[in-house]
Amino acid sequence: MLLALVAAALPLAGCSVSRPGAVRPGAPTGTSEAILSGATGAPVGWDEMLADLARARVVYVGERHPSAAHHWAQLRLIEALHARDRDLAVGMEMFDRSYQPVLDRWSAGELDEAEFLRRTHWYANWKFDYALYRPILDYVKANRLRLVALNLPFNIPPKIRVGGIGHLSDYEKGFLPGRVDTSNAAHRAFVQQIFRQHDFRSSFEDFYLAQCVWEDVMAESVARALGTGRMVVLAGNGHIQFKYGIPERAFERTGAPFRTVFLASSGEETAPGIADYIWTVE
């Protein structure tokens, strides 16, 4: 989450996505929207985008974590894709894999919100206001959708960042992905740009290894849970941009076709090709 938050704050040169569109029912006050093709920068209609997304088996939808409008957009996509596939699963960066039994109980309707928050240690782990995610998680529960924990415990990446993998305990190593890819030059350059702009008190190689562990464990989680079905994956924009984070790493494990949707804010500059679709929702 740390690196994703820093990455989200960095400006990206490219096309502006500030064109407002119609306000949709149920949107947060002041929300407008526009959808652009990531490849061409041309406007794309909702129905056209949805038809394309429905052909994929995995749809990655980014977010800026504190944005209510972004979470509203995520819910709209989940609802629309669920209408086309009743077996849709939802994977979330916000939970680590040790909480999967709790998520299973939530999906089964066995927990109320207060108990769910206690059992997932929401405010010790993710910490963002639960109200931002409540409509999504309520929809998951009401429709008995499979909810998939993608992450590893949040205390592990910072340890890798300052001490590498070798000094983790055997218990902590048990949460690591089966393989970690540190060979993507574009991804490395992006992370290095962030590293140079901040004092993280670590070597770059350890810092980069921590980020790749993060990406690969979530990719592995997607691959393990996907089966023969479809999944919407919710994660920070930094994890899906240019597909070199979770998407391509999951594809290497599954070969399942995927699409990416980068959620932008009004006036935000985005780089060409950052995702299959750029959706401005505030």
N, C-alpha and C positions, 0 to 999 in steps of 0.2 A: 504493500500500500504506500510506503514512503516514496519509493521511486516513481510509482504511478502518479502520485500527487504532484511531485516536482515536475515530472514530464508534462502533466496537464497544464502547468503554468507557463511552459515555454511557448513562445509564438512560433508559428510555422509559416513560412513564406508560401504564397499561392493565391488561390481564388478566394474571394470573399463570399460568404454564405449568409448575407444579411437580408435577403429578400423576404419580406413578410408574406404570409399567406393567410388562409382562412383559419379562424379559431375553431377547434373541434369541441364538441360537447364533452364536459368532464375535464377539460384542460385546466391547469392552474391559471389564476387570474393573470391576464396580460400575455398569455402564451400565443404565439403565432408560429407558423411552420413553413418550410420550404424544403424540397428534396432535390438534390442534384446527383447526377451520375459522377462517381469518383473518377471514371476514365475520361469523360469528355467535358465535365463541368456544366452540361446541359440540364435543364429542369426535367424531372421525372415525376410522373403522376403516382399517387398512392397505389392505385390498382396495378399499374405496371410494375412497380417495385415489389408489391406483394406477390404477384404472379411469379416473378423471378425468385424471390426468397423461398417460395413454396416448393421450388424444384430442388432446393438444397436440403441436405440432411442435417447440417449444422448451420445455425444463423447466429453470428456473434454480434451483439449489440453493446456498444460502448456506453460510457457515461462519465460525467463529472460528478463525483459522489454526492456533493451537497445540492445538486440541482433537482428540484422537485419536477421541473418540466421534463428533464431527461428520464426520470423514472416513470412519469406519465407516458412518455413515448414508448418506453420498454413494455409497459403493460398493454398498450394498444397493439403492439406487434405480437405479444404473446396471445392476446385474445384472438387476433385475426388468424394466426397460424394454428391455434388450437381449434378454431372452427373448421379448418381443413384437415386436421389430423388429431383425432381425439386421444391418441397415445403420446402426445407431445410431452417431452421432459423439459425441465428448466434447470440449468446448471448455474451456480452462483459462486463468484469469487469470495463472497462475504462470509463463507463458512469453510472451516477446514475439515478434512476427511474424517477426523475423529468424532465429529458430530453427526455423521450419517444416520446412526440409529435414531437420533432425536428428530432429524429431518423426516425420516420415514414415518415417525409417529405424528408429526405435524400434517403430513400429506394424508394420513389416514384419518385425520380429524380427532385424534386422541388427546390433543393438548390445547389448552386455551392460550391466549397471547402471553399472559403473565408467566405461565409455566414455561412456555417456549423461550421467552427471553432469559429466564433463569437458567434453563438447561443448556442453552447455547452460549451463555455468558456474553450476550450480545455487546454490552457496554464495556466489557473488559477486552473484547477482541476487535470487533469492527468499529464500535464507538460512534459512528454517525447516527443521527437521530433516526430511531426506528420508524417514525412516522413517514419518512421518505420512502421506505420500502413496504410499509403496511399494505397498500392496495395490491401490490404484486403478490405478497405472501398470502394475503387473504384470498386472492383469486386462486392461487395454487391449492390452498386448503379446500376451498369451496368446491373445486372441480377435481379434487383428488389427483392432481398432477404429480408425477414423480419429481422430487426436488433433490438435486445432486450437489453435494459439497465438493468443491473443486480444489480448495487450497490446502496448504500445509500449515501447521500451527504457526501463528504469527510471530512467535518469539524466535523461530529458527532462522529466517533470512537475515535478521540483524547480526546473529552470531556468525553466520557464514561471512557476512560483509566485513567483520573485523578479525575473524580467525580462521577462515576457510572451512572446509568440510572435515578435515582430519581431526579437529579438536572437539567435534560434536560427540555427545554420548552415543552409545550403541542404540539407546532408545530413540534419540533424536534422528539418528541415521535411518531408522526404520520408516520415517516419513518421507524420505527422499525418493525422487523418481528413479526408475530403473536405468535411465540414461539421461545425460545432460549435454546439450549441444551448445558449444561456445564458438562455433565456426562461422556464424552469419556476420559478414562484414558490415552490412548496413545496420543491423541491430547493434553491433559493437560500437559503431561510430555514433549512433544516437545516444547510447548510454554514456559513452565517453564525453560527449558534449555536456551532458548533465553533470558528470563527475567533475569536469574542469570548472564548472560555475559554482560549485559548493564545496565546503570543507566537510567531507564525510569521515575524516580521521581513519582512513583505511587505504590499502593498496587498490589500484584500479582492478587488478585481476581478481581479487577477492570480491570486490564490489560487483564486478560483472558476473562472476560465478553465482553470487547470490541472486541476481536478477534472472539468470538463465535457469537456475533451480526452480525459481518461482514460476517461470513460464512453462517449464517442462512438467512440473508436477500437475499444473492445471490442465495441460494438454493430455497428460496421461489419464487424468480423472475423466476427461471427456471421452477418451478412447475406451476406457473400461466400462463406462456407463452407457455408451451409445447403443450398443447392440445392433439390432436391425431397425431401430426407430429413428426419431428425429429429436433434435434438441435445440432450444434457444439458450445461448450462453450469455450471461450478464457479467461484464467485467469493465474495469476502467479503460478509457480510450487508449491509454498507453500500452495496454496489453493486446490490443487488436490492430493498432495502426500499422499500415503497410504489411500486415499479415505475418510479420516475422516473430511475433510473440507467441500467443497461444495457437492461432489458426493453422499456420504452416506446420507447427510441431505436432498438432493433433492429426493433421492430414497425413503426415509421414507415418503415423501409427495406424490409421484407419483407411486411408484412401477415399474417405467419404466426401462428396462435394459439399462446399460451404460457401457462404457469403458473409460479408462484413458490413455493418452499418455504424458509421462514426456519428455520434450525436454532438452537434456543435451548438454554440450560442450565437445570438445575433451579433454581427460584426466581426466574428472570429475568422481569422485567416487560416485556411487549411491548404496543405500541400497537395498538388495533383497526385492522384493515385493512392491517397491515404487509406481509402476503403472503397468497396464497391459502390456504396451510397453514402452521401453526406446529408444528414437530416438536421436542419436547423429548427429548434423547437422553443427558442426563447430569445 
